[in-house]
Amino acid sequence: SKHKRTVHSTSKELFPCDICKKKFSTKYSVKIHKAAIHEEYRSFQCDICPRSFLNKSTLVAHMAVHSGLKKFACTMCD
């Protein structure tokens, strides 16, 4: 799954952000990080807390934090 590829990647190669040098397992993760953190382009605002997100699906997944629900269980994290 995407979660296992991005969070539990076994790849040795890491891709650094050219702004803060944080490293990621995929180039796509660097792209998303830069848009979310450095460009601060987040048009979907949480109504409960100050967090905002790049897309609606991420906001919807975030809302599980406020309701105490998880979208899925990760056998490697839990």
mmCIF file of the N, C-alpha and C atoms, coordinates in Angstrom:
data_MODEL
# 
_entry.id   MODEL 
# 
loop_
_atom_site.group_PDB 
_atom_site.id 
_atom_site.type_symbol 
_atom_site.label_atom_id 
_atom_site.label_alt_id 
_atom_site.label_comp_id 
_atom_site.label_asym_id 
_atom_site.label_entity_id 
_atom_site.label_seq_id 
_atom_site.pdbx_PDB_ins_code 
_atom_site.Cartn_x 
_atom_site.Cartn_y 
_atom_site.Cartn_z 
_atom_site.occupancy 
_atom_site.B_iso_or_equiv 
_atom_site.pdbx_formal_charge 
_atom_site.auth_seq_id 
_atom_site.auth_comp_id 
_atom_site.auth_asym_id 
_atom_site.auth_atom_id 
_atom_site.pdbx_PDB_model_num 
ATOM 1   N N  . SER A 1 1  ? 0.834   -1.191 0.000  1.00 0.00 ? 1  SER A N  1 
ATOM 2   C CA . SER A 1 1  ? 0.000   0.000  0.000  1.00 0.00 ? 1  SER A CA 1 
ATOM 3   C C  . SER A 1 1  ? 0.877   1.251  0.000  1.00 0.00 ? 1  SER A C  1 
ATOM 4   N N  . LYS A 1 2  ? 0.252   2.380  -0.302 1.00 0.00 ? 2  LYS A N  1 
ATOM 5   C CA . LYS A 1 2  ? 0.984   3.652  -0.322 1.00 0.00 ? 2  LYS A CA 1 
ATOM 6   C C  . LYS A 1 2  ? 1.574   3.944  1.052  1.00 0.00 ? 2  LYS A C  1 
ATOM 7   N N  . HIS A 1 3  ? 0.828   3.672  2.102  1.00 0.00 ? 3  HIS A N  1 
ATOM 8   C CA . HIS A 1 3  ? 1.307   3.904  3.463  1.00 0.00 ? 3  HIS A CA 1 
ATOM 9   C C  . HIS A 1 3  ? 2.586   3.123  3.738  1.00 0.00 ? 3  HIS A C  1 
ATOM 10  N N  . LYS A 1 4  ? 2.600   1.857  3.393  1.00 0.00 ? 4  LYS A N  1 
ATOM 11  C CA . LYS A 1 4  ? 3.803   1.042  3.639  1.00 0.00 ? 4  LYS A CA 1 
ATOM 12  C C  . LYS A 1 4  ? 4.982   1.537  2.808  1.00 0.00 ? 4  LYS A C  1 
ATOM 13  N N  . ARG A 1 5  ? 4.714   1.961  1.551  1.00 0.00 ? 5  ARG A N  1 
ATOM 14  C CA . ARG A 1 5  ? 5.805   2.474  0.699  1.00 0.00 ? 5  ARG A CA 1 
ATOM 15  C C  . ARG A 1 5  ? 6.398   3.755  1.253  1.00 0.00 ? 5  ARG A C  1 
ATOM 16  N N  . THR A 1 6  ? 5.547   4.652  1.765  1.00 0.00 ? 6  THR A N  1 
ATOM 17  C CA . THR A 1 6  ? 6.055   5.947  2.199  1.00 0.00 ? 6  THR A CA 1 
ATOM 18  C C  . THR A 1 6  ? 6.526   5.959  3.644  1.00 0.00 ? 6  THR A C  1 
ATOM 19  N N  . VAL A 1 7  ? 5.875   5.236  4.523  1.00 0.00 ? 7  VAL A N  1 
ATOM 20  C CA . VAL A 1 7  ? 6.233   5.262  5.948  1.00 0.00 ? 7  VAL A CA 1 
ATOM 21  C C  . VAL A 1 7  ? 7.233   4.172  6.310  1.00 0.00 ? 7  VAL A C  1 
ATOM 22  N N  . HIS A 1 8  ? 7.081   3.000  5.721  1.00 0.00 ? 8  HIS A N  1 
ATOM 23  C CA . HIS A 1 8  ? 7.914   1.863  6.084  1.00 0.00 ? 8  HIS A CA 1 
ATOM 24  C C  . HIS A 1 8  ? 8.778   1.402  4.907  1.00 0.00 ? 8  HIS A C  1 
ATOM 25  N N  . SER A 1 9  ? 9.228   2.340  4.119  1.00 0.00 ? 9  SER A N  1 
ATOM 26  C CA . SER A 1 9  ? 10.012  2.025  2.926  1.00 0.00 ? 9  SER A CA 1 
ATOM 27  C C  . SER A 1 9  ? 11.322  1.324  3.289  1.00 0.00 ? 9  SER A C  1 
ATOM 28  N N  . THR A 1 10 ? 11.673  0.337  2.507  1.00 0.00 ? 10 THR A N  1 
ATOM 29  C CA . THR A 1 10 ? 12.954  -0.354 2.709  1.00 0.00 ? 10 THR A CA 1 
ATOM 30  C C  . THR A 1 10 ? 14.010  0.161  1.742  1.00 0.00 ? 10 THR A C  1 
ATOM 31  N N  . SER A 1 11 ? 13.632  1.130  0.916  1.00 0.00 ? 11 SER A N  1 
ATOM 32  C CA . SER A 1 11 ? 14.572  1.705  -0.031 1.00 0.00 ? 11 SER A CA 1 
ATOM 33  C C  . SER A 1 11 ? 15.675  2.452  0.710  1.00 0.00 ? 11 SER A C  1 
ATOM 34  N N  . LYS A 1 12 ? 16.891  2.331  0.226  1.00 0.00 ? 12 LYS A N  1 
ATOM 35  C CA . LYS A 1 12 ? 18.037  2.998  0.849  1.00 0.00 ? 12 LYS A CA 1 
ATOM 36  C C  . LYS A 1 12 ? 18.163  4.452  0.388  1.00 0.00 ? 12 LYS A C  1 
ATOM 37  N N  . GLU A 1 13 ? 17.635  4.759  -0.810 1.00 0.00 ? 13 GLU A N  1 
ATOM 38  C CA . GLU A 1 13 ? 17.782  6.098  -1.357 1.00 0.00 ? 13 GLU A CA 1 
ATOM 39  C C  . GLU A 1 13 ? 16.781  7.061  -0.721 1.00 0.00 ? 13 GLU A C  1 
ATOM 40  N N  . LEU A 1 14 ? 17.287  8.216  -0.267 1.00 0.00 ? 14 LEU A N  1 
ATOM 41  C CA . LEU A 1 14 ? 16.437  9.249  0.292  1.00 0.00 ? 14 LEU A CA 1 
ATOM 42  C C  . LEU A 1 14 ? 16.572  10.511 -0.549 1.00 0.00 ? 14 LEU A C  1 
ATOM 43  N N  . PHE A 1 15 ? 15.489  11.257 -0.639 1.00 0.00 ? 15 PHE A N  1 
ATOM 44  C CA . PHE A 1 15 ? 15.446  12.461 -1.449 1.00 0.00 ? 15 PHE A CA 1 
ATOM 45  C C  . PHE A 1 15 ? 15.288  13.663 -0.523 1.00 0.00 ? 15 PHE A C  1 
ATOM 46  N N  . PRO A 1 16 ? 16.276  14.590 -0.527 1.00 0.00 ? 16 PRO A N  1 
ATOM 47  C CA . PRO A 1 16 ? 16.197  15.732 0.389  1.00 0.00 ? 16 PRO A CA 1 
ATOM 48  C C  . PRO A 1 16 ? 15.379  16.889 -0.181 1.00 0.00 ? 16 PRO A C  1 
ATOM 49  N N  . CYS A 1 17 ? 14.731  17.603 0.716  1.00 0.00 ? 17 CYS A N  1 
ATOM 50  C CA . CYS A 1 17 ? 14.095  18.864 0.357  1.00 0.00 ? 17 CYS A CA 1 
ATOM 51  C C  . CYS A 1 17 ? 15.216  19.879 0.162  1.00 0.00 ? 17 CYS A C  1 
ATOM 52  N N  . ASP A 1 18 ? 15.190  20.608 -0.941 1.00 0.00 ? 18 ASP A N  1 
ATOM 53  C CA . ASP A 1 18 ? 16.271  21.558 -1.198 1.00 0.00 ? 18 ASP A CA 1 
ATOM 54  C C  . ASP A 1 18 ? 16.169  22.822 -0.341 1.00 0.00 ? 18 ASP A C  1 
ATOM 55  N N  . ILE A 1 19 ? 15.105  22.965 0.425  1.00 0.00 ? 19 ILE A N  1 
ATOM 56  C CA . ILE A 1 19 ? 14.937  24.134 1.288  1.00 0.00 ? 19 ILE A CA 1 
ATOM 57  C C  . ILE A 1 19 ? 15.363  23.831 2.726  1.00 0.00 ? 19 ILE A C  1 
ATOM 58  N N  . CYS A 1 20 ? 14.835  22.746 3.308  1.00 0.00 ? 20 CYS A N  1 
ATOM 59  C CA . CYS A 1 20 ? 15.124  22.451 4.722  1.00 0.00 ? 20 CYS A CA 1 
ATOM 60  C C  . CYS A 1 20 ? 15.997  21.217 4.922  1.00 0.00 ? 20 CYS A C  1 
ATOM 61  N N  . LYS A 1 21 ? 16.262  20.485 3.856  1.00 0.00 ? 21 LYS A N  1 
ATOM 62  C CA . LYS A 1 21 ? 17.110  19.285 3.873  1.00 0.00 ? 21 LYS A CA 1 
ATOM 63  C C  . LYS A 1 21 ? 16.462  18.064 4.525  1.00 0.00 ? 21 LYS A C  1 
ATOM 64  N N  . LYS A 1 22 ? 15.178  18.140 4.897  1.00 0.00 ? 22 LYS A N  1 
ATOM 65  C CA . LYS A 1 22 ? 14.481  16.965 5.403  1.00 0.00 ? 22 LYS A CA 1 
ATOM 66  C C  . LYS A 1 22 ? 14.472  15.919 4.296  1.00 0.00 ? 22 LYS A C  1 
ATOM 67  N N  . LYS A 1 23 ? 14.639  14.643 4.647  1.00 0.00 ? 23 LYS A N  1 
ATOM 68  C CA . LYS A 1 23 ? 14.747  13.584 3.635  1.00 0.00 ? 23 LYS A CA 1 
ATOM 69  C C  . LYS A 1 23 ? 13.490  12.732 3.573  1.00 0.00 ? 23 LYS A C  1 
ATOM 70  N N  . PHE A 1 24 ? 13.189  12.295 2.349  1.00 0.00 ? 24 PHE A N  1 
ATOM 71  C CA . PHE A 1 24 ? 11.989  11.511 2.086  1.00 0.00 ? 24 PHE A CA 1 
ATOM 72  C C  . PHE A 1 24 ? 12.323  10.296 1.238  1.00 0.00 ? 24 PHE A C  1 
ATOM 73  N N  . SER A 1 25 ? 11.450  9.298  1.310  1.00 0.00 ? 25 SER A N  1 
ATOM 74  C CA . SER A 1 25 ? 11.700  8.055  0.583  1.00 0.00 ? 25 SER A CA 1 
ATOM 75  C C  . SER A 1 25 ? 11.318  8.134  -0.886 1.00 0.00 ? 25 SER A C  1 
ATOM 76  N N  . THR A 1 26 ? 10.516  9.132  -1.267 1.00 0.00 ? 26 THR A N  1 
ATOM 77  C CA . THR A 1 26 ? 10.133  9.283  -2.675 1.00 0.00 ? 26 THR A CA 1 
ATOM 78  C C  . THR A 1 26 ? 10.231  10.753 -3.105 1.00 0.00 ? 26 THR A C  1 
ATOM 79  N N  . LYS A 1 27 ? 10.433  10.971 -4.392 1.00 0.00 ? 27 LYS A N  1 
ATOM 80  C CA . LYS A 1 27 ? 10.456  12.333 -4.928 1.00 0.00 ? 27 LYS A CA 1 
ATOM 81  C C  . LYS A 1 27 ? 9.084   12.981 -4.776 1.00 0.00 ? 27 LYS A C  1 
ATOM 82  N N  . TYR A 1 28 ? 8.046   12.179 -4.919 1.00 0.00 ? 28 TYR A N  1 
ATOM 83  C CA . TYR A 1 28 ? 6.686   12.694 -4.771 1.00 0.00 ? 28 TYR A CA 1 
ATOM 84  C C  . TYR A 1 28 ? 6.467   13.233 -3.357 1.00 0.00 ? 28 TYR A C  1 
ATOM 85  N N  . SER A 1 29 ? 7.002   12.556 -2.358 1.00 0.00 ? 29 SER A N  1 
ATOM 86  C CA . SER A 1 29 ? 6.867   13.017 -0.974 1.00 0.00 ? 29 SER A CA 1 
ATOM 87  C C  . SER A 1 29 ? 7.540   14.369 -0.774 1.00 0.00 ? 29 SER A C  1 
ATOM 88  N N  . VAL A 1 30 ? 8.675   14.571 -1.437 1.00 0.00 ? 30 VAL A N  1 
ATOM 89  C CA . VAL A 1 30 ? 9.365   15.870 -1.363 1.00 0.00 ? 30 VAL A CA 1 
ATOM 90  C C  . VAL A 1 30 ? 8.477   16.952 -1.980 1.00 0.00 ? 30 VAL A C  1 
ATOM 91  N N  . LYS A 1 31 ? 7.867   16.647 -3.104 1.00 0.00 ? 31 LYS A N  1 
ATOM 92  C CA . LYS A 1 31 ? 6.996   17.606 -3.797 1.00 0.00 ? 31 LYS A CA 1 
ATOM 93  C C  . LYS A 1 31 ? 5.820   18.014 -2.903 1.00 0.00 ? 31 LYS A C  1 
ATOM 94  N N  . ILE A 1 32 ? 5.183   17.046 -2.288 1.00 0.00 ? 32 ILE A N  1 
ATOM 95  C CA . ILE A 1 32 ? 4.048   17.305 -1.407 1.00 0.00 ? 32 ILE A CA 1 
ATOM 96  C C  . ILE A 1 32 ? 4.504   18.106 -0.185 1.00 0.00 ? 32 ILE A C  1 
ATOM 97  N N  . HIS A 1 33 ? 5.637   17.726 0.399  1.00 0.00 ? 33 HIS A N  1 
ATOM 98  C CA . HIS A 1 33 ? 6.202   18.429 1.558  1.00 0.00 ? 33 HIS A CA 1 
ATOM 99  C C  . HIS A 1 33 ? 6.445   19.897 1.228  1.00 0.00 ? 33 HIS A C  1 
ATOM 100 N N  . LYS A 1 34 ? 7.078   20.161 0.096  1.00 0.00 ? 34 LYS A N  1 
ATOM 101 C CA . LYS A 1 34 ? 7.395   21.539 -0.272 1.00 0.00 ? 34 LYS A CA 1 
ATOM 102 C C  . LYS A 1 34 ? 6.122   22.369 -0.460 1.00 0.00 ? 34 LYS A C  1 
ATOM 103 N N  . ALA A 1 35 ? 5.129   21.799 -1.108 1.00 0.00 ? 35 ALA A N  1 
ATOM 104 C CA . ALA A 1 35 ? 3.874   22.521 -1.317 1.00 0.00 ? 35 ALA A CA 1 
ATOM 105 C C  . ALA A 1 35 ? 3.168   22.796 0.013  1.00 0.00 ? 35 ALA A C  1 
ATOM 106 N N  . ALA A 1 36 ? 3.171   21.820 0.892  1.00 0.00 ? 36 ALA A N  1 
ATOM 107 C CA . ALA A 1 36 ? 2.446   21.946 2.152  1.00 0.00 ? 36 ALA A CA 1 
ATOM 108 C C  . ALA A 1 36 ? 3.179   22.788 3.194  1.00 0.00 ? 36 ALA A C  1 
ATOM 109 N N  . ILE A 1 37 ? 4.486   22.655 3.267  1.00 0.00 ? 37 ILE A N  1 
ATOM 110 C CA . ILE A 1 37 ? 5.250   23.316 4.325  1.00 0.00 ? 37 ILE A CA 1 
ATOM 111 C C  . ILE A 1 37 ? 5.863   24.636 3.872  1.00 0.00 ? 37 ILE A C  1 
ATOM 112 N N  . HIS A 1 38 ? 6.519   24.635 2.753  1.00 0.00 ? 38 HIS A N  1 
ATOM 113 C CA . HIS A 1 38 ? 7.266   25.817 2.342  1.00 0.00 ? 38 HIS A CA 1 
ATOM 114 C C  . HIS A 1 38 ? 6.455   26.796 1.496  1.00 0.00 ? 38 HIS A C  1 
ATOM 115 N N  . GLU A 1 39 ? 5.533   26.288 0.707  1.00 0.00 ? 39 GLU A N  1 
ATOM 116 C CA . GLU A 1 39 ? 4.727   27.174 -0.129 1.00 0.00 ? 39 GLU A CA 1 
ATOM 117 C C  . GLU A 1 39 ? 3.447   27.600 0.576  1.00 0.00 ? 39 GLU A C  1 
ATOM 118 N N  . GLU A 1 40 ? 3.103   26.868 1.630  1.00 0.00 ? 40 GLU A N  1 
ATOM 119 C CA . GLU A 1 40 ? 1.930   27.154 2.448  1.00 0.00 ? 40 GLU A CA 1 
ATOM 120 C C  . GLU A 1 40 ? 0.661   27.353 1.628  1.00 0.00 ? 40 GLU A C  1 
ATOM 121 N N  . TYR A 1 41 ? 0.528   26.548 0.599  1.00 0.00 ? 41 TYR A N  1 
ATOM 122 C CA . TYR A 1 41 ? -0.682  26.567 -0.218 1.00 0.00 ? 41 TYR A CA 1 
ATOM 123 C C  . TYR A 1 41 ? -1.630  25.506 0.319  1.00 0.00 ? 41 TYR A C  1 
ATOM 124 N N  . ARG A 1 42 ? -2.457  25.905 1.245  1.00 0.00 ? 42 ARG A N  1 
ATOM 125 C CA . ARG A 1 42 ? -3.391  24.973 1.871  1.00 0.00 ? 42 ARG A CA 1 
ATOM 126 C C  . ARG A 1 42 ? -4.777  25.599 1.862  1.00 0.00 ? 42 ARG A C  1 
ATOM 127 N N  . SER A 1 43 ? -5.608  25.159 0.976  1.00 0.00 ? 43 SER A N  1 
ATOM 128 C CA . SER A 1 43 ? -6.904  25.798 0.827  1.00 0.00 ? 43 SER A CA 1 
ATOM 129 C C  . SER A 1 43 ? -8.025  25.127 1.619  1.00 0.00 ? 43 SER A C  1 
ATOM 130 N N  . PHE A 1 44 ? -7.748  23.989 2.269  1.00 0.00 ? 44 PHE A N  1 
ATOM 131 C CA . PHE A 1 44 ? -8.781  23.283 3.016  1.00 0.00 ? 44 PHE A CA 1 
ATOM 132 C C  . PHE A 1 44 ? -8.485  23.397 4.516  1.00 0.00 ? 44 PHE A C  1 
ATOM 133 N N  . GLN A 1 45 ? -9.247  24.239 5.193  1.00 0.00 ? 45 GLN A N  1 
ATOM 134 C CA . GLN A 1 45 ? -9.044  24.562 6.600  1.00 0.00 ? 45 GLN A CA 1 
ATOM 135 C C  . GLN A 1 45 ? -9.913  23.669 7.495  1.00 0.00 ? 45 GLN A C  1 
ATOM 136 N N  . CYS A 1 46 ? -9.323  23.146 8.560  1.00 0.00 ? 46 CYS A N  1 
ATOM 137 C CA . CYS A 1 46 ? -10.079 22.390 9.558  1.00 0.00 ? 46 CYS A CA 1 
ATOM 138 C C  . CYS A 1 46 ? -10.923 23.371 10.368 1.00 0.00 ? 46 CYS A C  1 
ATOM 139 N N  . ASP A 1 47 ? -12.180 23.023 10.608 1.00 0.00 ? 47 ASP A N  1 
ATOM 140 C CA . ASP A 1 47 ? -13.072 23.885 11.383 1.00 0.00 ? 47 ASP A CA 1 
ATOM 141 C C  . ASP A 1 47 ? -12.847 23.753 12.884 1.00 0.00 ? 47 ASP A C  1 
ATOM 142 N N  . ILE A 1 48 ? -12.087 22.740 13.299 1.00 0.00 ? 48 ILE A N  1 
ATOM 143 C CA . ILE A 1 48 ? -11.906 22.472 14.719 1.00 0.00 ? 48 ILE A CA 1 
ATOM 144 C C  . ILE A 1 48 ? -10.560 22.965 15.245 1.00 0.00 ? 48 ILE A C  1 
ATOM 145 N N  . CYS A 1 49 ? -9.520  22.842 14.431 1.00 0.00 ? 49 CYS A N  1 
ATOM 146 C CA . CYS A 1 49 ? -8.186  23.266 14.854 1.00 0.00 ? 49 CYS A CA 1 
ATOM 147 C C  . CYS A 1 49 ? -7.559  24.144 13.763 1.00 0.00 ? 49 CYS A C  1 
ATOM 148 N N  . PRO A 1 50 ? -6.390  24.724 14.011 1.00 0.00 ? 50 PRO A N  1 
ATOM 149 C CA . PRO A 1 50 ? -5.793  25.629 13.021 1.00 0.00 ? 50 PRO A CA 1 
ATOM 150 C C  . PRO A 1 50 ? -5.147  24.969 11.804 1.00 0.00 ? 50 PRO A C  1 
ATOM 151 N N  . ARG A 1 51 ? -5.149  23.658 11.739 1.00 0.00 ? 51 ARG A N  1 
ATOM 152 C CA . ARG A 1 51 ? -4.500  22.983 10.613 1.00 0.00 ? 51 ARG A CA 1 
ATOM 153 C C  . ARG A 1 51 ? -5.244  23.212 9.314  1.00 0.00 ? 51 ARG A C  1 
ATOM 154 N N  . SER A 1 52 ? -4.487  23.241 8.221  1.00 0.00 ? 52 SER A N  1 
ATOM 155 C CA . SER A 1 52 ? -5.057  23.341 6.885  1.00 0.00 ? 52 SER A CA 1 
ATOM 156 C C  . SER A 1 52 ? -4.305  22.385 5.967  1.00 0.00 ? 52 SER A C  1 
ATOM 157 N N  . PHE A 1 53 ? -4.925  22.044 4.840  1.00 0.00 ? 53 PHE A N  1 
ATOM 158 C CA . PHE A 1 53 ? -4.418  20.976 3.997  1.00 0.00 ? 53 PHE A CA 1 
ATOM 159 C C  . PHE A 1 53 ? -4.471  21.337 2.523  1.00 0.00 ? 53 PHE A C  1 
ATOM 160 N N  . LEU A 1 54 ? -3.662  20.615 1.739  1.00 0.00 ? 54 LEU A N  1 
ATOM 161 C CA . LEU A 1 54 ? -3.594  20.837 0.296  1.00 0.00 ? 54 LEU A CA 1 
ATOM 162 C C  . LEU A 1 54 ? -4.844  20.363 -0.432 1.00 0.00 ? 54 LEU A C  1 
ATOM 163 N N  . ASN A 1 55 ? -5.457  19.298 0.081  1.00 0.00 ? 55 ASN A N  1 
ATOM 164 C CA . ASN A 1 55 ? -6.612  18.753 -0.626 1.00 0.00 ? 55 ASN A CA 1 
ATOM 165 C C  . ASN A 1 55 ? -7.684  18.289 0.347  1.00 0.00 ? 55 ASN A C  1 
ATOM 166 N N  . LYS A 1 56 ? -8.894  18.162 -0.158 1.00 0.00 ? 56 LYS A N  1 
ATOM 167 C CA . LYS A 1 56 ? -10.035 17.809 0.671  1.00 0.00 ? 56 LYS A CA 1 
ATOM 168 C C  . LYS A 1 56 ? -9.891  16.422 1.290  1.00 0.00 ? 56 LYS A C  1 
ATOM 169 N N  . SER A 1 57 ? -9.333  15.477 0.553  1.00 0.00 ? 57 SER A N  1 
ATOM 170 C CA . SER A 1 57 ? -9.220  14.120 1.079  1.00 0.00 ? 57 SER A CA 1 
ATOM 171 C C  . SER A 1 57 ? -8.305  14.063 2.298  1.00 0.00 ? 57 SER A C  1 
ATOM 172 N N  . THR A 1 58 ? -7.269  14.891 2.324  1.00 0.00 ? 58 THR A N  1 
ATOM 173 C CA . THR A 1 58 ? -6.382  14.930 3.481  1.00 0.00 ? 58 THR A CA 1 
ATOM 174 C C  . THR A 1 58 ? -7.099  15.559 4.673  1.00 0.00 ? 58 THR A C  1 
ATOM 175 N N  . LEU A 1 59 ? -7.888  16.593 4.429  1.00 0.00 ? 59 LEU A N  1 
ATOM 176 C CA . LEU A 1 59 ? -8.685  17.194 5.501  1.00 0.00 ? 59 LEU A CA 1 
ATOM 177 C C  . LEU A 1 59 ? -9.668  16.179 6.073  1.00 0.00 ? 59 LEU A C  1 
ATOM 178 N N  . VAL A 1 60 ? -10.343 15.449 5.204  1.00 0.00 ? 60 VAL A N  1 
ATOM 179 C CA . VAL A 1 60 ? -11.309 14.440 5.660  1.00 0.00 ? 60 VAL A CA 1 
ATOM 180 C C  . VAL A 1 60 ? -10.602 13.383 6.517  1.00 0.00 ? 60 VAL A C  1 
ATOM 181 N N  . ALA A 1 61 ? -9.423  12.929 6.078  1.00 0.00 ? 61 ALA A N  1 
ATOM 182 C CA . ALA A 1 61 ? -8.670  11.946 6.863  1.00 0.00 ? 61 ALA A CA 1 
ATOM 183 C C  . ALA A 1 61 ? -8.242  12.553 8.199  1.00 0.00 ? 61 ALA A C  1 
ATOM 184 N N  . HIS A 1 62 ? -7.855  13.822 8.204  1.00 0.00 ? 62 HIS A N  1 
ATOM 185 C CA . HIS A 1 62 ? -7.457  14.514 9.434  1.00 0.00 ? 62 HIS A CA 1 
ATOM 186 C C  . HIS A 1 62 ? -8.601  14.576 10.435 1.00 0.00 ? 62 HIS A C  1 
ATOM 187 N N  . MET A 1 63 ? -9.814  14.738 9.961  1.00 0.00 ? 63 MET A N  1 
ATOM 188 C CA . MET A 1 63 ? -10.969 14.856 10.851 1.00 0.00 ? 63 MET A CA 1 
ATOM 189 C C  . MET A 1 63 ? -11.130 13.635 11.755 1.00 0.00 ? 63 MET A C  1 
ATOM 190 N N  . ALA A 1 64 ? -10.556 12.499 11.356 1.00 0.00 ? 64 ALA A N  1 
ATOM 191 C CA . ALA A 1 64 ? -10.595 11.302 12.197 1.00 0.00 ? 64 ALA A CA 1 
ATOM 192 C C  . ALA A 1 64 ? -9.856  11.537 13.513 1.00 0.00 ? 64 ALA A C  1 
ATOM 193 N N  . VAL A 1 65 ? -8.881  12.429 13.510 1.00 0.00 ? 65 VAL A N  1 
ATOM 194 C CA . VAL A 1 65 ? -8.155  12.768 14.730 1.00 0.00 ? 65 VAL A CA 1 
ATOM 195 C C  . VAL A 1 65 ? -9.110  13.358 15.763 1.00 0.00 ? 65 VAL A C  1 
ATOM 196 N N  . HIS A 1 66 ? -10.007 14.198 15.319 1.00 0.00 ? 66 HIS A N  1 
ATOM 197 C CA . HIS A 1 66 ? -10.934 14.855 16.226 1.00 0.00 ? 66 HIS A CA 1 
ATOM 198 C C  . HIS A 1 66 ? -12.054 13.933 16.695 1.00 0.00 ? 66 HIS A C  1 
ATOM 199 N N  . SER A 1 67 ? -12.375 12.929 15.900 1.00 0.00 ? 67 SER A N  1 
ATOM 200 C CA . SER A 1 67 ? -13.457 12.020 16.271 1.00 0.00 ? 67 SER A CA 1 
ATOM 201 C C  . SER A 1 67 ? -12.943 10.781 16.998 1.00 0.00 ? 67 SER A C  1 
ATOM 202 N N  . GLY A 1 68 ? -11.609 10.609 17.040 1.00 0.00 ? 68 GLY A N  1 
ATOM 203 C CA . GLY A 1 68 ? -11.032 9.437  17.697 1.00 0.00 ? 68 GLY A CA 1 
ATOM 204 C C  . GLY A 1 68 ? -10.991 8.217  16.801 1.00 0.00 ? 68 GLY A C  1 
ATOM 205 N N  . LEU A 1 69 ? -11.332 8.372  15.539 1.00 0.00 ? 69 LEU A N  1 
ATOM 206 C CA . LEU A 1 69 ? -11.333 7.252  14.602 1.00 0.00 ? 69 LEU A CA 1 
ATOM 207 C C  . LEU A 1 69 ? -10.058 7.259  13.769 1.00 0.00 ? 69 LEU A C  1 
ATOM 208 N N  . LYS A 1 70 ? -9.665  6.088  13.313 1.00 0.00 ? 70 LYS A N  1 
ATOM 209 C CA . LYS A 1 70 ? -8.566  5.971  12.370 1.00 0.00 ? 70 LYS A CA 1 
ATOM 210 C C  . LYS A 1 70 ? -9.145  5.504  11.047 1.00 0.00 ? 70 LYS A C  1 
ATOM 211 N N  . LYS A 1 71 ? -8.534  5.975  9.956  1.00 0.00 ? 71 LYS A N  1 
ATOM 212 C CA . LYS A 1 71 ? -9.009  5.546  8.646  1.00 0.00 ? 71 LYS A CA 1 
ATOM 213 C C  . LYS A 1 71 ? -8.649  4.084  8.392  1.00 0.00 ? 71 LYS A C  1 
ATOM 214 N N  . PHE A 1 72 ? -7.496  3.648  8.887  1.00 0.00 ? 72 PHE A N  1 
ATOM 215 C CA . PHE A 1 72 ? -7.060  2.278  8.714  1.00 0.00 ? 72 PHE A CA 1 
ATOM 216 C C  . PHE A 1 72 ? -6.091  1.938  9.829  1.00 0.00 ? 72 PHE A C  1 
ATOM 217 N N  . ALA A 1 73 ? -5.858  0.657  10.015 1.00 0.00 ? 73 ALA A N  1 
ATOM 218 C CA . ALA A 1 73 ? -4.888  0.211  11.009 1.00 0.00 ? 73 ALA A CA 1 
ATOM 219 C C  . ALA A 1 73 ? -3.631  -0.246 10.294 1.00 0.00 ? 73 ALA A C  1 
ATOM 220 N N  . CYS A 1 74 ? -2.504  0.192  10.788 1.00 0.00 ? 74 CYS A N  1 
ATOM 221 C CA . CYS A 1 74 ? -1.225  -0.242 10.226 1.00 0.00 ? 74 CYS A CA 1 
ATOM 222 C C  . CYS A 1 74 ? -0.624  -1.277 11.162 1.00 0.00 ? 74 CYS A C  1 
ATOM 223 N N  . THR A 1 75 ? -0.395  -2.462 10.650 1.00 0.00 ? 75 THR A N  1 
ATOM 224 C CA . THR A 1 75 ? 0.157   -3.529 11.486 1.00 0.00 ? 75 THR A CA 1 
ATOM 225 C C  . THR A 1 75 ? 1.588   -3.244 11.904 1.00 0.00 ? 75 THR A C  1 
ATOM 226 N N  . MET A 1 76 ? 2.269   -2.368 11.198 1.00 0.00 ? 76 MET A N  1 
ATOM 227 C CA . MET A 1 76 ? 3.647   -2.043 11.551 1.00 0.00 ? 76 MET A CA 1 
ATOM 228 C C  . MET A 1 76 ? 3.707   -0.941 12.613 1.00 0.00 ? 76 MET A C  1 
ATOM 229 N N  . CYS A 1 77 ? 2.698   -0.069 12.667 1.00 0.00 ? 77 CYS A N  1 
ATOM 230 C CA . CYS A 1 77 ? 2.667   1.013  13.654 1.00 0.00 ? 77 CYS A CA 1 
ATOM 231 C C  . CYS A 1 77 ? 1.987   0.587  14.949 1.00 0.00 ? 77 CYS A C  1 
ATOM 232 N N  . ASP A 1 78 ? 0.904   -0.157 14.827 1.00 0.00 ? 78 ASP A N  1 
ATOM 233 C CA . ASP A 1 78 ? 0.099   -0.525 16.009 1.00 0.00 ? 78 ASP A CA 1 
ATOM 234 C C  . ASP A 1 78 ? 0.639   -1.724 16.732 1.00 0.00 ? 78 ASP A C  1 
# 
